[in-house]
Amino acid sequence: MIVAIIFALFSPDDVEAALMAFSVEGRRVTVAGAARSGTAAAELLVRRGARVTLSDASATWPDAEPLRALGVELELGGHVTETFTTPTSSC
């Protein structure tokens, strides 16, 4: 629904430019949930230069290694409160 609204308001070139312009370089980002959308978000963010932690309640996750290879820190087996609440000086 949101994507349809964005495309209705802006041309595809405008949307592409906006998506390419956002910067997370050097920022610490926590993604909650390792389902498809969380995995995709973690991959996008790390490729854009963020320091990413992917947190999931599940203790095991079969697709972990490709994200680890990209530099994503995995927090499996439950969410750690400090991961979500502790600010960092680089953000």
ABEGO torsion letter per residue (X at the ends): XAAAAAAAABBAAAAAAAAAABBABGBBBBBBEABAAAAAAAAAAAAAGBBBBBBBABABBAAAAAAAAAGBBBBBGEBBAAAAABBBAAX
